[in-house]
Amino acid sequence: MAVVALLGICGCGDGQQAATHKAIQVAKESFDTAPEALKADYAEIKSALASNDLVKAKASLDQLLAAQLSPEQQQAVAEQRQALMVKASVAAQQGDANAAKIIQELRSRSRGR
């Protein structure tokens, strides 16, 4: 009986994981059909984060946050914002003053909503 219950619980987790994965994929793909300016800003965030250019990533993020976005695009931008916050936090801990400033700006923007 316990094994059956455990299998049922595991099955629910797989369904939730699949739904979460699908939502993430839809968010990422939401810029595929976006206007070129939005698509370029989103690609710039990803590129800048990959190269640890936090200032450029923040500038592109700011442009996207000012645009009219679909809920899926907002989710994709939120994920990139989180990635920027993580990278900036690591850099700030290593003494990067620009990274500390970016964190401050991101936090103040979150409070201002």
N, CA, C and O of each residue as an XYZ file, in Angstrom:
452
protein
N       0.826     -1.191      0.000
C       0.000      0.000      0.000
C       0.866      1.248      0.000
O       0.598      2.193     -0.742
N       1.906      1.255      0.831
C       2.792      2.416      0.896
C       3.501      2.634     -0.435
O       3.715      3.775     -0.843
N       3.864      1.556     -1.109
C       4.537      1.666     -2.408
C       3.611      2.302     -3.435
O       4.035      3.143     -4.227
N       2.343      1.894     -3.417
C       1.369      2.462     -4.349
C       1.198      3.955     -4.082
O       1.149      4.752     -5.019
N       1.108      4.332     -2.818
C       0.980      5.739     -2.468
C       2.206      6.519     -2.905
O       2.085      7.630     -3.422
N       3.386      5.948     -2.704
C       4.626      6.603     -3.102
C       4.675      6.794     -4.610
O       5.086      7.851     -5.089
N       4.259      5.782     -5.360
C       4.228      5.893     -6.818
C       3.251      6.976     -7.260
O       3.512      7.702     -8.220
N       2.134      7.080     -6.562
C       1.156      8.123     -6.879
C       1.725      9.505     -6.645
O       1.505     10.415     -7.444
N       2.457      9.669     -5.556
C       3.077     10.956     -5.248
C       4.125     11.298     -6.294
O       4.180     12.429     -6.776
N       4.952     10.330     -6.645
C       5.988     10.565     -7.655
C       5.370     10.934     -8.990
O       5.889     11.790     -9.706
N       4.263     10.289     -9.324
C       3.593     10.591    -10.582
C       3.090     12.013    -10.624
O       3.166     12.670    -11.662
N       2.577     12.495     -9.511
C       2.108     13.881     -9.465
C       3.270     14.838     -9.662
O       3.140     15.851    -10.349
N       4.381     14.520     -9.070
C       5.559     15.373     -9.213
C       6.014     15.458    -10.655
O       6.407     16.526    -11.124
N       5.962     14.331    -11.364
C       6.354     14.331    -12.766
C       5.430     15.213    -13.589
O       5.884     15.927    -14.484
N       4.150     15.169    -13.297
C       3.187     16.005    -14.012
C       3.433     17.476    -13.764
O       3.358     18.294    -14.681
N       3.725     17.805    -12.529
C       4.013     19.199    -12.197
C       5.309     19.655    -12.852
O       5.400     20.780    -13.345
N       6.311     18.782    -12.857
C       7.574     19.122    -13.503
C       7.372     19.331    -14.993
O       7.944     20.254    -15.574
N       6.574     18.492    -15.610
C       6.309     18.626    -17.038
C       5.592     19.942    -17.330
O       5.917     20.625    -18.301
N       4.626     20.294    -16.501
C       3.905     21.549    -16.691
C       4.829     22.741    -16.502
O       4.761     23.715    -17.251
N       5.688     22.661    -15.501
C       6.646     23.742    -15.261
C       7.613     23.873    -16.421
O       7.904     24.978    -16.880
N       8.113     22.731    -16.897
C       9.038     22.743    -18.034
C       8.367     23.352    -19.266
O       8.978     24.141    -19.985
N       7.113     22.981    -19.502
C       6.386     23.516    -20.657
C       6.193     25.020    -20.525
O       6.348     25.746    -21.507
N       5.858     25.501    -19.338
C       5.676     26.938    -19.118
C       6.974     27.696    -19.358
O       6.970     28.778    -19.945
N       8.083     27.126    -18.904
C       9.388     27.760    -19.117
C       9.702     27.804    -20.607
O      10.181     28.818    -21.112
N       9.436     26.721    -21.302
C       9.705     26.665    -22.743
C       8.843     27.678    -23.496
O       9.338     28.346    -24.404
N       7.572     27.802    -23.140
C       6.679     28.775    -23.783
C       7.198     30.187    -23.532
O       7.191     31.019    -24.438
N       7.644     30.461    -22.317
C       8.177     31.788    -22.002
C       9.406     32.086    -22.847
O       9.534     33.179    -23.398
N      10.308     31.120    -22.952
C      11.528     31.330    -23.751
C      11.199     31.548    -25.220
O      11.832     32.368    -25.885
N      10.222     30.828    -25.723
C       9.856     30.939    -27.130
C       8.993     32.165    -27.417
O       8.751     32.485    -28.580
N       8.532     32.845    -26.392
C       7.622     33.972    -26.581
C       8.262     35.124    -27.353
O       7.547     35.957    -27.911
N       9.568     35.186    -27.397
C      10.225     36.250    -28.141
C      10.526     35.849    -29.581
O      10.982     36.680    -30.367
N      10.279     34.593    -29.941
C      10.537     34.141    -31.311
C       9.717     34.916    -32.330
O      10.192     35.191    -33.432
N       8.495     35.269    -31.971
C       7.611     35.982    -32.899
C       7.420     37.444    -32.509
O       6.550     38.122    -33.054
N       8.221     37.928    -31.578
C       8.104     39.309    -31.112
C       8.657     40.270    -32.162
O       9.415     39.860    -33.040
N       8.280     41.545    -32.075
C       8.892     42.541    -32.957
C      10.423     42.523    -32.798
O      10.950     42.182    -31.739
N      11.101     42.893    -33.857
C      12.567     42.799    -33.876
C      13.232     43.534    -32.708
O      14.215     43.037    -32.159
N      12.725     44.691    -32.320
C      13.346     45.454    -31.226
C      13.288     44.669    -29.919
O      14.271     44.607    -29.180
N      12.140     44.074    -29.640
C      12.000     43.282    -28.414
C      12.877     42.045    -28.477
O      13.549     41.692    -27.508
N      12.860     41.391    -29.636
C      13.661     40.186    -29.826
C      15.146     40.510    -29.623
O      15.875     39.745    -28.991
N      15.584     41.651    -30.164
C      16.984     42.056    -30.036
C      17.350     42.357    -28.582
O      18.424     41.969    -28.123
N      16.471     43.041    -27.860
C      16.747     43.341    -26.450
C      16.828     42.066    -25.618
O      17.687     41.945    -24.746
N      15.931     41.112    -25.888
C      15.950     39.848    -25.151
C      17.233     39.073    -25.452
O      17.866     38.530    -24.546
N      17.604     39.029    -26.712
C      18.853     38.340    -27.096
C      20.055     39.037    -26.470
O      21.017     38.379    -26.074
N      20.006     40.354    -26.379
C      21.111     41.119    -25.785
C      21.264     40.802    -24.297
O      22.384     40.688    -23.799
N      20.160     40.661    -23.598
C      20.236     40.292    -22.175
C      20.943     38.949    -22.039
O      21.880     38.803    -21.254
N      20.482     37.974    -22.811
C      21.063     36.638    -22.719
C      22.545     36.655    -23.074
O      23.354     36.018    -22.399
N      22.897     37.368    -24.113
C      24.297     37.451    -24.544
C      25.155     38.152    -23.489
O      26.250     37.694    -23.161
N      24.649     39.253    -22.971
C      25.398     40.011    -21.971
C      25.586     39.195    -20.693
O      26.652     39.243    -20.078
N      24.574     38.459    -20.297
C      24.714     37.610    -19.113
C      25.738     36.511    -19.351
O      26.526     36.184    -18.464
N      25.723     35.945    -20.547
C      26.677     34.875    -20.868
C      28.119     35.379    -20.825
O      29.033     34.635    -20.468
N      28.312     36.638    -21.188
C      29.662     37.208    -21.187
C      29.962     38.006    -19.917
O      31.002     38.659    -19.820
N      29.047     37.951    -18.943
C      29.190     38.662    -17.664
C      29.275     40.178    -17.821
O      29.911     40.851    -17.010
N      28.635     40.720    -18.865
C      28.549     42.170    -19.039
C      27.260     42.621    -18.350
O      26.224     42.803    -18.989
N      27.351     42.793    -17.050
C      26.168     43.065    -16.239
C      25.543     44.413    -16.543
O      24.322     44.555    -16.484
N      26.358     45.402    -16.865
C      25.839     46.739    -17.172
C      24.990     46.682    -18.447
O      23.900     47.253    -18.499
N      25.496     45.992    -19.470
C      24.755     45.863    -20.722
C      23.474     45.048    -20.501
O      22.425     45.382    -21.051
N      23.557     43.994    -19.707
C      22.373     43.181    -19.414
C      21.315     44.022    -18.713
O      20.130     43.916    -19.026
N      21.728     44.842    -17.783
C      20.791     45.708    -17.046
C      20.143     46.720    -17.980
O      18.944     46.977    -17.872
N      20.916     47.299    -18.897
C      20.360     48.273    -19.836
C      19.305     47.622    -20.739
O      18.248     48.205    -20.975
N      19.586     46.438    -21.233
C      18.618     45.729    -22.080
C      17.391     45.311    -21.279
O      16.268     45.359    -21.781
N      17.609     44.904    -20.041
C      16.495     44.548    -19.169
C      15.587     45.749    -18.949
O      14.363     45.627    -19.003
N      16.184     46.907    -18.701
C      15.392     48.124    -18.488
C      14.531     48.445    -19.707
O      13.376     48.848    -19.566
N      15.093     48.265    -20.904
C      14.324     48.528    -22.117
C      13.136     47.578    -22.229
O      12.035     47.995    -22.586
N      13.355     46.324    -21.929
C      12.256     45.358    -22.016
C      11.196     45.597    -20.949
O      10.003     45.428    -21.204
N      11.627     45.986    -19.766
C      10.657     46.230    -18.697
C       9.758     47.423    -18.998
O       8.661     47.531    -18.452
N      10.223     48.318    -19.867
C       9.431     49.483    -20.246
C       8.477     49.178    -21.403
O       7.605     49.992    -21.711
N       8.629     48.023    -22.042
C       7.818     47.668    -23.208
C       6.535     46.964    -22.807
O       6.405     46.460    -21.691
N       5.591     46.937    -23.733
C       4.365     46.168    -23.561
C       4.702     44.715    -23.877
O       5.052     44.395    -25.014
N       4.601     43.844    -22.899
C       4.960     42.438    -23.074
C       3.777     41.540    -22.759
O       2.919     41.869    -21.940
N       3.756     40.403    -23.425
C       2.743     39.386    -23.113
C       3.098     38.763    -21.768
O       4.228     38.906    -21.303
N       2.155     38.078    -21.142
C       2.475     37.399    -19.876
C       3.645     36.418    -20.019
O       4.473     36.305    -19.115
N       3.713     35.718    -21.139
C       4.814     34.776    -21.359
C       6.148     35.513    -21.469
O       7.162     35.065    -20.936
N       6.131     36.647    -22.167
C       7.349     37.450    -22.293
C       7.750     38.031    -20.941
O       8.936     38.094    -20.618
N       6.769     38.452    -20.157
C       7.072     38.958    -18.817
C       7.747     37.875    -17.984
O       8.676     38.163    -17.230
N       7.289     36.631    -18.113
C       7.898     35.517    -17.382
C       9.335     35.305    -17.837
O      10.227     35.104    -17.012
N       9.561     35.348    -19.148
C      10.912     35.155    -19.684
C      11.843     36.267    -19.201
O      12.998     36.008    -18.862
N      11.347     37.494    -19.171
C      12.149     38.621    -18.698
C      12.411     38.488    -17.196
O      13.501     38.813    -16.727
N      11.430     38.018    -16.453
C      11.616     37.804    -15.011
C      12.715     36.778    -14.758
O      13.503     36.927    -13.824
N      12.770     35.743    -15.585
C      13.826     34.730    -15.440
C      15.204     35.340    -15.720
O      16.174     35.034    -15.027
N      15.282     36.195    -16.730
C      16.555     36.852    -17.039
C      16.938     37.844    -15.940
O      18.114     38.004    -15.613
N      15.927     38.505    -15.377
C      16.181     39.432    -14.262
C      16.766     38.670    -13.082
O      17.702     39.134    -12.429
N      16.205     37.501    -12.818
C      16.706     36.669    -11.718
C      18.144     36.232    -11.987
O      18.978     36.241    -11.081
N      18.434     35.850    -13.228
C      19.800     35.449    -13.581
C      20.763     36.623    -13.405
O      21.887     36.446    -12.935
N      20.318     37.816    -13.783
C      21.146     39.014    -13.596
C      21.382     39.272    -12.115
O      22.496     39.603    -11.708
N      20.351     39.124    -11.318
C      20.473     39.345     -9.877
C      21.488     38.379     -9.268
O      22.299     38.778     -8.432
N      21.447     37.127     -9.676
C      22.376     36.125     -9.148
C      23.810     36.479     -9.542
O      24.709     36.482     -8.700
N      24.017     36.777    -10.825
C      25.375     37.102    -11.284
C      25.882     38.382    -10.631
O      27.053     38.474    -10.263
N      25.009     39.359    -10.489
C      25.404     40.617     -9.855
C      25.731     40.399     -8.379
O      26.657     41.017     -7.853
N      24.992     39.541     -7.723
C      25.256     39.248     -6.311
C      26.638     38.631     -6.128
O      27.375     39.002     -5.215
N      26.981     37.689     -6.999
C      28.298     37.054     -6.931
C      29.387     38.098     -7.180
O      30.381     38.159     -6.457
N      29.186     38.914     -8.211
C      30.183     39.937     -8.544
C      30.316     40.968     -7.422
O      31.423     41.410     -7.115
N      29.202     41.349     -6.815
C      29.244     42.318     -5.717
C      30.010     41.756     -4.520
O      30.748     42.480     -3.852
N      29.830     40.465     -4.257
C      30.563     39.834     -3.164
C      32.061     39.804     -3.430
O      32.869     39.718     -2.506
N      32.414     39.876     -4.701
C      33.826     39.892     -5.076
C      34.357     41.317     -5.215
O      35.476     41.523     -5.684
N      33.543     42.313     -4.802
C      33.990     43.692     -4.772
C      33.637     44.544     -5.969
O      34.142     45.662     -6.079
N      32.797     44.073     -6.869
C      32.411     44.828     -8.058
C      31.372     45.886     -7.675
O      30.231     45.558     -7.350
N      31.781     47.161     -7.719
C      30.895     48.258     -7.326
C      29.727     48.417     -8.301
O      28.616     48.736     -7.879
N      29.959     48.202     -9.590
C      28.873     48.288    -10.570
C      27.811     47.234    -10.288
O      26.616     47.505    -10.410
N      28.236     46.053     -9.918
C      27.297     44.978     -9.611
C      26.445     45.341     -8.400
O      25.240     45.091     -8.386
N      27.072     45.931     -7.384
C      26.323     46.355     -6.198
C      25.278     47.405     -6.568
O      24.167     47.401     -6.039
N      25.643     48.298     -7.476
C      24.708     49.334     -7.931
C      23.538     48.708     -8.696
O      22.390     49.120     -8.530
N      23.834     47.721     -9.524
C      22.782     47.041    -10.282
C      21.799     46.365     -9.331
O      20.587     46.449     -9.526
N      22.314     45.701     -8.310
C      21.449     45.047     -7.325
C      20.538     46.071     -6.652
O      19.340     45.841     -6.488
N      21.113     47.183     -6.272
C      20.341     48.245     -5.619
C      19.214     48.734     -6.535
O      18.077     48.910     -6.095
N      19.543     48.950     -7.815
C      18.536     49.422     -8.769
C      17.441     48.381     -8.993
O      16.261     48.725     -9.067
N      17.824     47.123     -9.100
C      16.831     46.066     -9.294
C      15.915     45.950     -8.086
O      14.707     45.767     -8.232
N      16.481     46.056     -6.913
C      15.661     45.984     -5.692
C      14.718     47.171     -5.583
O      13.550     47.002     -5.230
N      15.205     48.362     -5.879
C      14.344     49.542     -5.771
C      13.232     49.503     -6.815
O      12.119     49.961     -6.557
N      13.531     48.959     -7.988
C      12.512     48.827     -9.020
C      11.431     47.843     -8.580
O      10.250     48.062     -8.849
N      11.826     46.755     -7.903
C      10.865     45.757     -7.422
C       9.948     46.364     -6.372
O       8.752     46.074     -6.340
N      10.499     47.190     -5.534
C       9.681     47.817     -4.488
C       8.735     48.858     -5.071
O       7.657     49.106     -4.530
N       9.150     49.468     -6.185
C       8.357     50.533     -6.790
C       7.133     50.052     -7.548
O       6.280     50.862     -7.911
N       7.025     48.756     -7.794
C       5.871     48.234     -8.541
C       4.619     48.292     -7.778
O       3.570     47.887     -8.280
